[in-house]
Amino acid sequence: MESGRRSLAKMMVCRLWMTISKALFAEFLATALYVFFGVGSALRWPLALPSVLQIAITFNLATAVIVQVTWKASGAHVNPAVTLAFLVGSQISLPRAVAYVAAQLAGATAGAALLYGVTPGDIRENFGVNMVRSSASTGQAVAVELILTLQLVLCVFASTDSRQATGSPAATIGASVAVGHLIGFYFTGCSMNPARSFGSAVIVGKFEVHWIFWVGPLTGAVLASLIYNFILFPDTKTLTQRLAILTGSAEMEKTEGEEPQKKETQSNSEDTEMESVCQVA
């Protein structure tokens, strides 16, 4: 009896780890591709300087593609601000959120490093590092990043909420990213994503005013989560349920519930096969 319980516990831990590891790889891959294509569109080639519209469209399409590819594997956060918003809204556990952010930062660094490696030296310059325009103050930059991220996170919640929408959220989230770039590019180069800013900054070693691209987006994400989950569309989770989600125990309970169901399905399948054999005989 004891050995059976241990075997079941090991199986559940293994299943949970496989699910999380797949999600982490999806976040790593998605963020790497997002940075590679997005930052790549902003590189200043002498013969064809990029327009704001070109950059916005590229970020739009890149976002739509990676969300379509990874949203069922990990939720396609691709952004520490989005992950924080889901954490505040009790839709993800703290351990998973920390792991997601680590995967996103690693993916952003990998994507930026790959882009840096294939870009000619005379094109790299600032390499898409987010900077505050000379005519804007740091306070204005923080406020702009806050507002841009707020609208993005609200769009993410609305597009992925099963109560409000069905189907893939790729197009709507991509459009939200494009809107942010059309406005925000003139202020800060438009981050809305601390990982996107982090990847470029790490590769070229430029961290001037880098804090803006953490404080602004993260604050905007928290406000958006509070607005959506507690004002616009409040859910009915109790404090106990929220604590269970925060600590990750809810994920273990879900895994425990899936295991007996899987065994029952397998048993029913075997019974059906046996009945078919008997009928043939």
C-alpha positions in Angstrom: 0.0 0.0 0.0 2.8 2.4 1.0 4.8 1.6 -2.1 1.7 2.3 -4.2 1.3 5.7 -2.7 5.0 6.5 -3.3 4.7 5.4 -6.9 1.6 7.6 -7.4 3.3 10.6 -5.8 6.4 10.2 -8.0 4.2 9.9 -11.0 2.3 13.1 -10.1 5.5 15.0 -9.5 6.9 13.7 -12.8 3.8 14.8 -14.7 3.8 18.2 -13.1 7.5 18.7 -13.9 7.0 17.7 -17.5 4.1 20.2 -17.8 6.1 23.0 -16.3 9.3 22.2 -18.2 7.4 22.4 -21.5 5.9 25.7 -20.5 9.3 27.1 -19.5 10.8 26.1 -22.9 7.8 27.7 -24.6 8.3 31.0 -22.7 12.1 30.8 -23.5 11.5 30.2 -27.2 8.7 32.7 -27.6 10.6 35.5 -25.9 13.8 34.8 -27.9 11.8 35.0 -31.2 10.0 38.1 -30.1 13.3 39.9 -29.3 15.0 38.7 -32.5 12.3 39.8 -34.9 11.1 42.9 -32.9 14.5 44.4 -32.2 15.8 43.3 -35.6 13.1 45.5 -37.2 14.4 48.6 -35.4 18.0 48.3 -36.5 19.1 51.3 -38.5 20.3 50.2 -41.9 21.9 53.1 -43.8 20.0 52.4 -47.1 16.6 51.9 -45.5 16.0 53.5 -42.1 13.0 51.7 -40.4 9.8 53.7 -40.0 7.7 53.5 -36.9 4.9 51.8 -38.9 7.3 49.1 -40.1 8.5 48.5 -36.5 4.9 48.4 -35.2 3.8 46.0 -37.8 6.8 43.7 -37.2 6.1 43.6 -33.5 2.5 43.0 -34.3 3.1 40.0 -36.5 5.9 38.6 -34.3 3.6 38.7 -31.3 0.7 37.1 -33.2 2.9 34.3 -34.5 4.5 33.4 -31.1 1.2 33.6 -29.2 -0.5 31.3 -31.8 2.4 28.8 -31.4 2.8 28.8 -27.6 -0.4 30.0 -25.9 -1.6 26.5 -25.2 1.8 25.3 -24.0 2.4 28.1 -21.5 -0.2 30.8 -21.9 2.2 32.8 -24.1 3.1 35.4 -21.5 6.4 36.3 -23.2 6.6 39.3 -20.8 7.4 39.5 -17.0 4.7 42.2 -16.7 2.0 39.9 -18.0 3.2 37.1 -15.7 3.1 39.5 -12.7 -0.5 40.5 -13.8 -1.6 36.9 -13.8 0.1 36.4 -10.4 -1.8 39.3 -8.9 -5.0 38.0 -10.5 -4.6 34.6 -8.9 -4.2 32.8 -12.2 -0.7 31.5 -11.7 1.4 30.3 -8.7 4.4 32.2 -7.3 6.9 29.4 -8.1 5.7 29.1 -11.7 5.7 32.9 -12.1 9.3 33.1 -10.9 10.3 30.3 -13.3 8.5 32.1 -16.2 10.3 35.4 -15.6 13.6 33.6 -15.5 12.8 31.7 -18.8 11.7 35.0 -20.4 14.9 36.9 -19.4 17.0 34.0 -20.6 15.1 33.8 -23.9 15.3 37.6 -24.4 19.1 37.4 -23.8 19.5 34.5 -26.2 17.4 36.2 -28.9 19.3 39.4 -28.6 22.7 37.6 -28.6 21.7 35.7 -31.8 20.6 38.9 -33.5 23.8 40.7 -32.4 25.9 37.8 -33.8 24.3 38.0 -37.3 24.2 41.8 -37.5 27.1 43.7 -39.2 29.2 45.7 -36.7 28.3 49.1 -38.3 24.6 48.4 -38.0 24.5 47.6 -34.3 24.9 51.1 -32.8 22.6 51.2 -29.8 21.1 47.8 -30.8 17.5 48.7 -30.1 18.2 49.6 -26.4 15.2 51.4 -25.0 16.1 55.0 -24.2 14.2 58.1 -23.1 14.0 60.7 -25.8 15.9 63.9 -25.0 12.7 66.0 -24.9 10.9 63.7 -22.4 11.6 63.4 -18.6 12.0 60.2 -16.7 8.6 60.8 -15.1 6.9 61.1 -18.4 8.7 58.0 -19.7 7.5 56.0 -16.7 3.9 57.2 -17.2 3.9 56.4 -20.9 5.3 52.8 -20.2 2.7 52.4 -17.5 -0.2 53.4 -19.8 1.0 51.3 -22.7 1.5 48.2 -20.6 -1.9 48.7 -18.9 -3.7 48.6 -22.2 -1.7 45.6 -23.3 -2.4 43.6 -20.1 -6.1 44.5 -20.2 -6.2 43.2 -23.8 -4.4 40.0 -22.8 -6.9 39.3 -20.0 -9.9 40.0 -22.2 -8.5 37.9 -25.1 -7.7 34.9 -22.9 -10.7 35.0 -20.5 -12.9 32.0 -21.4 -15.9 34.0 -20.1 -15.4 36.8 -22.7 -13.7 35.2 -25.7 -13.1 31.9 -27.5 -10.4 30.9 -29.9 -6.9 32.1 -30.3 -6.0 35.6 -28.8 -3.1 36.0 -31.3 -4.6 38.7 -33.5 -5.9 40.9 -30.7 -2.8 40.8 -28.6 -0.7 41.5 -31.7 -2.9 44.5 -32.4 -2.4 45.8 -28.9 1.4 45.6 -29.2 1.2 47.5 -32.5 -0.9 50.3 -31.0 1.6 50.6 -28.2 4.5 51.0 -30.6 2.7 53.5 -32.8 2.4 55.8 -29.8 5.2 54.9 -27.4 8.1 54.6 -29.9 8.5 58.4 -29.9 8.8 58.5 -26.1 10.9 55.5 -25.1 11.3 53.3 -28.1 8.3 51.4 -26.6 9.1 48.6 -24.3 6.0 47.4 -22.5 8.1 44.3 -21.8 11.0 44.3 -19.3 12.5 41.2 -20.9 12.6 42.9 -24.3 14.5 45.8 -22.8 16.7 43.5 -20.7 17.9 41.4 -23.6 19.3 44.3 -25.6 20.8 46.0 -22.6 22.7 42.9 -21.5 24.2 42.3 -24.9 25.6 45.9 -25.3 26.0 46.7 -21.6 23.8 49.8 -21.6 21.7 50.1 -18.5 21.1 53.8 -18.4 17.6 54.5 -17.2 16.9 50.8 -17.6 14.9 50.9 -14.3 12.2 52.8 -16.2 11.4 49.8 -18.3 10.8 47.7 -15.2 9.0 50.2 -13.0 6.6 51.5 -15.7 5.5 48.2 -17.2 5.2 46.3 -13.9 3.2 49.1 -12.3 0.9 49.2 -15.3 0.5 45.4 -15.2 -0.5 45.4 -11.6 -3.1 48.2 -12.1 -4.5 46.4 -15.2 -4.9 43.2 -13.2 -6.7 44.9 -10.4 -9.0 46.7 -12.8 -9.9 43.6 -14.8 -10.0 41.0 -12.1 -11.6 43.0 -9.3 -13.6 45.8 -11.0 -14.6 44.9 -14.6 -14.9 41.1 -14.3 -14.4 40.0 -10.7 -14.2 36.3 -10.2 -15.5 34.2 -7.3 -12.3 32.8 -5.9 -12.2 32.6 -2.1 -9.1 33.6 -0.1 -8.3 29.9 0.5 -8.4 29.2 -3.3 -6.2 32.2 -4.0 -3.6 31.1 -1.4 -3.7 27.5 -2.9 -3.0 29.0 -6.3 -0.3 31.3 -5.0 1.6 28.5 -3.3 1.1 26.0 -6.2 -0.8 23.5 -4.2 -3.8 23.9 -6.6 -1.6 22.6 -9.4 -0.8 19.5 -7.4 -4.5 18.9 -6.6 -5.3 19.3 -10.3 -2.6 16.7 -11.2 -4.0 14.3 -8.5 -7.5 14.7 -10.0 -6.3 14.0 -13.5 -4.5 10.8 -12.6 -7.6 8.8 -11.4 -9.5 10.1 -14.4 -6.8 8.8 -16.7 -6.8 5.5 -14.9 -10.6 5.3 -15.2 -10.5 6.1 -18.9 -7.9 3.5 -19.5 -10.0 0.9 -17.5 -13.1 1.8 -19.6 -11.1 1.4 -22.8 -9.8 -2.0 -21.7 -13.4 -3.1 -20.8 -14.6 -2.0 -24.2 -11.8 -3.9 -25.9 -12.7 -7.0 -23.9 -16.4 -6.7 -24.9 -15.4 -6.4 -28.6 -13.3 -9.6 -28.3 -16.1 -11.5 -26.7 -18.6 -10.4 -29.4 -16.2 -11.5 -32.1 -15.8 -14.9 -30.4 
